[in-house]
Amino acid sequence: MIDKQQRLQDRLGPEIQEFRDSCQTLQLATLNEGIPHVSYAPFAHTSQGYFILISDIAQHGQNLKQSTSVSLMMIEDESQAKSIYARRRLSFDSQAACIDKQSEMGIEAIAALRSRFGEIIDNLSTLDDFNLYQLMPEKGRYVKGFGKAFNVSGNDLLSFLHLNEGHVRDGKAAPLEKEAS
């Protein structure tokens, strides 16, 4: 008999992968001398993590040279959300590593980016100020609506924990709003 955790994995794993694959950009939170800086970057995902190609001229490019800690998030488009307060999203605390674009991993990552975004990658990847970063997720969360938050582990998304603690009102658990059909 499949246990509850396995059923949850079987149901949510493909849903999370489909959501991730439908997104073209990551929201990034990097550190600028200890101060959070938010930005975004187009990405490709492979079995080795998330890959972004960004310029040293950009603030987030400079930040990643100073601190490899980065949070990333993919979020549902506002126009597609059932509730603006409960947009579907996948976020991770991650570590970044600058990857040599000519290495085996670099060549594979550039090919994955080219597959998603076309010939612009051929141009950007040859520019000296553009660096390839591998973002390696450590821990994360998938939120699919009110009362539907799940902890997920790193890149493989294998360890789910349903967060079923409710919101609090006046020191007591508040009922969750029902999702619109």
N, C-alpha and C positions, 0 to 999 in steps of 0.2 A: 504494500500500500504506500502510495506517495504521501509524504508528510506535508503539513501545511506550508512549511518553508519552500519545499520543492514546487508545490502548486503555485505559490506566489512567484517564484523564479520563472516558472514556465509561462505564466501569464504576463508578468511585467518585463521580463528580459527582452522579448521581441518588441514590446511597446516602446521601451526606452530606446532601443536601437533604431527603431523607425523614426522616433522623434528626433534623435540626434542626427540621423541621416537627412532629415528634412530641413535642418538648419544649415545655413551657409556661413554664418559668422558666430564668433564667440564674443561675449562681453568679457573684458579682462579687468581685473583689479590688481594693479602692480603697486609697488612702493617707491615713492620719490622722497628720499631722505626721511623715511618713516611715515610719510603722509600718503594716504591712499590716493591713487590716481585711477580713474575709470576710463576705459577706451574699448575698442573692438578690433577684431581682425578676422578676415576670412580664414577658414581652416579646412584641413583634411584630417580624417581619422583613419588610422590603420591599426593593426594588432600591436603596434609599438607605441601607441598613444595618439595625441593630437599634435598636429604640426601647423605652425604659422610661419609666414615669411614676412618679416617687418623691417622697416628702415631704422637705422641708428638716429636719423633725424627726428623721428617720432619720439614723444616723451616716453611711451611704453617701451620702445626699443632701448632707450637710455636706462630706464629703470631696471630692465631685465639684466643688464650688464652689472648692476650694483647689487641686486637682490634676486635670487632665483625663486623666491616664494611668490606665487600668483594664484589668485582665485579666478575661476572661469565659470561662465554661465551661458547656457542656451535657453532662450525664453520664447514662448509662444507669441506670435504677432498679436498686438492689441485688437486688431479688427477681427481676429478669429476667436478671441477668448469669450467664454460664456459669462465670466465675471472679471472685471478689471482687477479685483482684489485676489483672484485665485488663478492667475495665468499659469499654465503648465510650464514647468522649468526644470532644468537639470543643471546642477552646479557642483563644482569640485574644488577642494583645496588641492593645489598641485605644486610640483617643482618643475622648473624650466631648465633645459640644458641647450646650449648653443651647439648645433650640429654642423659639422663640415659638409657643405653642399656637395662636395666631390666624393664623400665617403659612400659606402654601400647603402647605409641608412638614409643619407642625404639624397642620393639619386632616387631611391624608392619614394621618399617623401615628396620630392619635387614632382615626380611622376603622378603621385596621388593628387597633389594640388593642381597640376596641369589637367588631369582628368576632370576635376570639378570646375575649374575656372578658365580653361582654355589657354590660348597663346600668350596672354598677358604674363603668365608665369614664366614663359621662356625669356621674356625681357627682364622682368624683375629679378629673377634668380641669377642673372649675370651681373647685376649691379653690385659693386663692392660694399655699398652701405646697407644692403639688404641681407639680413641674417635669417637663417632657418633655426627655429626653436622647436624642440620637442617638449610638450607639456605632459607630464606624467601624473595623472590623478592619484591621490592618496585616499581621500574619503570624500563622500559627496551625499547629495540628497536629490531625490526626484519628487517633485510636487505635482500632483495632477488635479488638485482641487481642494476645497475646504475639507479638512479632516482626512486627507489622502496624501500624506507625506511618508516617504520611505527613505531610510538611509541606504546608501549603496557604497560598495567598496570599489576602490580604484578603477582601473581600466576594464577589468573583466566583468564588472557588474554582477558578481556572483553572490555577494552577501547582502541580503535584504533584511531590513528590520522595519516593520510597519510602525510608524509613530502614531499611537492612538491616544495620546494625551490630548485632552480637549483644551479649548481656550478657557480663560477664567474671567468671570464677572462677579464683582463684589466678593472675592475670595472663594467662589464656588465655580465648579465646572459649568460652562455656558453651553447651551445646545448649539450644534452646528447648523448653519443654514443649509437647506437642501439645494442641490444643484438644479438649475433650470434644465428642463428637458429639451 
